[in-house]
Amino acid sequence: PANELAFPMFVILEPDETFEQAPATGPNALLTVFMDLPVQGWILLVRGDKSKTLGTLIQDTLKAMMVDQTRGGLAVATDPISVETTIVPEENQPKHVFEARFRIHYRHRRTDPTVVG
């Protein structure tokens, strides 16, 4: 059985990145990047209203991600894409899971990804 003390649990998964290739204009040309970031939340409730608890965790996650849409000035924008919920049956203790996906739009110098644009 799962340890109830480990829940709720949040997992940030490896993001996918897509690049928008524009013609290079000069030595400091910027590259536009869209990063799709999945965030999972897991709950295990033996008692109580699971859908209300899951809904609260989803709302809290969306709110936390949208507090600073520029990610400390490093991004152009952060947009929520989707939220999906599921149940993972496991040893008579089903876990309720949501995955919220966010698209983070940022730019960096084409020749040096450490220089934000």
C-alpha positions as semicolon CSV with decimal commas, in nm:
position;residue;x (nm);y (nm);z (nm)
1;P;0,000;0,000;0,000
2;A;0,107;0,353;-0,069
3;N;0,225;0,575;0,211
4;E;-0,046;0,834;0,273
5;L;0,216;1,080;0,400
6;A;0,367;1,105;0,050
7;F;0,050;1,261;-0,090
8;P;-0,040;1,502;-0,235
9;M;0,260;1,474;-0,462
10;F;0,357;1,693;-0,756
11;V;0,581;1,586;-1,042
12;I;0,727;1,818;-1,305
13;L;0,798;1,612;-1,615
14;E;1,063;1,668;-1,880
15;P;0,937;1,941;-2,112
16;D;0,915;1,926;-2,490
17;E;1,055;2,222;-2,682
18;T;0,977;2,343;-3,031
19;F;1,175;2,612;-3,208
20;E;1,050;2,878;-3,444
21;Q;1,317;2,934;-3,703
22;A;1,326;3,285;-3,838
23;P;1,591;3,427;-4,066
24;A;1,899;3,527;-3,868
25;T;1,940;3,903;-3,865
26;G;2,279;4,000;-3,735
27;P;2,509;3,852;-3,473
28;N;2,256;3,890;-3,190
29;A;1,958;3,727;-3,363
30;L;1,704;3,565;-3,134
31;L;1,555;3,216;-3,147
32;T;1,193;3,174;-3,038
33;V;1,122;2,865;-2,827
34;F;0,794;2,716;-2,705
35;M;0,833;2,479;-2,412
36;D;0,540;2,251;-2,327
37;L;0,571;2,177;-1,956
38;P;0,360;1,900;-1,798
39;V;0,293;1,916;-1,422
40;Q;0,128;1,619;-1,254
41;G;-0,051;1,616;-0,921
42;W;-0,127;1,290;-0,739
43;I;-0,361;1,237;-0,446
44;L;-0,448;0,934;-0,238
45;L;-0,757;0,973;-0,026
46;V;-0,889;0,691;0,184
47;R;-1,178;0,910;0,301
48;G;-1,329;1,234;0,184
49;D;-1,438;1,398;-0,139
50;K;-1,174;1,304;-0,394
51;S;-1,310;1,520;-0,677
52;K;-1,326;1,829;-0,456
53;T;-0,969;1,772;-0,335
54;L;-0,845;1,710;-0,689
55;G;-1,027;2,022;-0,813
56;T;-0,864;2,231;-0,540
57;L;-0,517;2,099;-0,631
58;I;-0,578;2,176;-0,999
59;Q;-0,689;2,532;-0,916
60;D;-0,389;2,583;-0,686
61;T;-0,149;2,458;-0,955
62;L;-0,297;2,684;-1,224
63;K;-0,288;2,982;-0,986
64;A;0,074;2,916;-0,885
65;M;0,190;2,886;-1,247
66;M;0,014;3,206;-1,349
67;V;0,144;3,425;-1,062
68;D;0,454;3,511;-1,265
69;Q;0,376;3,457;-1,631
70;T;0,723;3,574;-1,737
71;R;0,900;3,323;-1,510
72;G;1,107;3,593;-1,340
73;G;1,156;3,790;-1,661
74;L;1,304;3,495;-1,851
75;A;0,993;3,416;-2,057
76;V;0,767;3,612;-2,287
77;A;0,451;3,439;-2,159
78;T;0,312;3,131;-1,985
79;D;-0,019;2,992;-2,108
80;P;-0,218;2,697;-1,972
81;I;-0,293;2,446;-2,250
82;S;-0,494;2,166;-2,090
83;V;-0,581;1,975;-1,774
84;E;-0,660;1,603;-1,780
85;T;-0,764;1,385;-1,487
86;T;-0,744;1,009;-1,444
87;I;-0,757;0,738;-1,179
88;V;-0,469;0,494;-1,136
89;P;-0,597;0,173;-0,973
90;E;-0,336;0,022;-0,744
91;E;-0,366;-0,228;-0,457
92;N;-0,715;-0,118;-0,348
93;Q;-0,584;0,237;-0,307
94;P;-0,664;0,423;-0,628
95;K;-0,467;0,737;-0,687
96;H;-0,634;1,034;-0,851
97;V;-0,403;1,213;-1,090
98;F;-0,421;1,530;-1,295
99;E;-0,180;1,655;-1,557
100;A;-0,176;2,026;-1,632
101;R;0,017;2,134;-1,940
102;F;0,160;2,481;-1,987
103;R;0,323;2,641;-2,289
104;I;0,608;2,871;-2,195
105;H;0,719;3,108;-2,472
106;Y;1,070;3,246;-2,446
107;R;1,354;3,372;-2,661
108;H;1,728;3,347;-2,639
109;R;2,021;3,447;-2,853
110;R;2,056;3,210;-3,147
111;T;2,425;3,152;-3,078
112;D;2,401;3,142;-2,695
113;P;2,098;2,998;-2,511
114;T;2,219;3,150;-2,184
115;V;2,146;3,502;-2,313
116;V;1,773;3,576;-2,280
117;G;1,607;3,794;-2,543
